[in-house]
Amino acid sequence: MEDIVTEPLLFMPVERKDDTYALRLCLNQGLLTPGMTRTIVQLMDTYPGITLRATTGQRMNLEGIPKANFDDVIATLGTSVPKCPPNVAVCPGAALCKYGMQDTREMGNRLLDTIKANGPYPFKIKSGVSGCAMGCALSFVRDIGLVGLSKGWNVYFGGSARHRAQPGLRLAKNVSDDEAIALVTKALIYYRETGRKCERIGMMVRRLGHEAVAEALGITAP
Ligand code: SF4
């Protein structure tokens, strides 16, 4: 394992039920640099049983790390954290996709900064930015979802893809970048102040009802 790291990784260990560990790579927007990729490939060459798996949240998991090798891998690979910092899932958006109406990467960065600036929250926040109404970043079922249209953004709050799945409450239609961020900020503060411990946004919206949430945020109930 000498000189294996060409770029250190931030990762969260996850214990598996077969006596192995997974390491969740804390990526943002699913992006891996060449240096990160080299580190991963060299690790997988050194330990042939380890596999790389994409997650639904646009992160990557190194799977199948034997307990016997765990400390060596951890010490060599980068920095281990108990929990990955928040990330934002984005689709390719207007920069790359022929259907894209809005740029997603820049908006994803702004959304991430907004989420980081207004915590801590009662529970984790999953968010997605999609460049058009196809919603490939799963924006309709994320805690915070933005969907690009020709004239701006639709903003969704409290979507869930878990049991009792539900689309988010639409807070706005066709708003500008700044208006979308301002609305998300207001909604996040409301969640921070109103949500119960370990209550996801969707659960809070269900508990309080769409109309009450819309009224509290000063929007017209859809
Ligand atoms: S949501 Fe639209 S812009 Fe984004 S990848 Fe899907 S089709 Fe393309």
Boltz pocket constraint, residues with backbone or C-beta under 6 A from the ligand:
constraints:
  - pocket:
      binder: B
      contacts: [[A, 91], [A, 92], [A, 93], [A, 94], [A, 97], [A, 98], [A, 99], [A, 100], [A, 101], [A, 130], [A, 131], [A, 132], [A, 133], [A, 134], [A, 135], [A, 136], [A, 137]]
      max_distance: 6.0
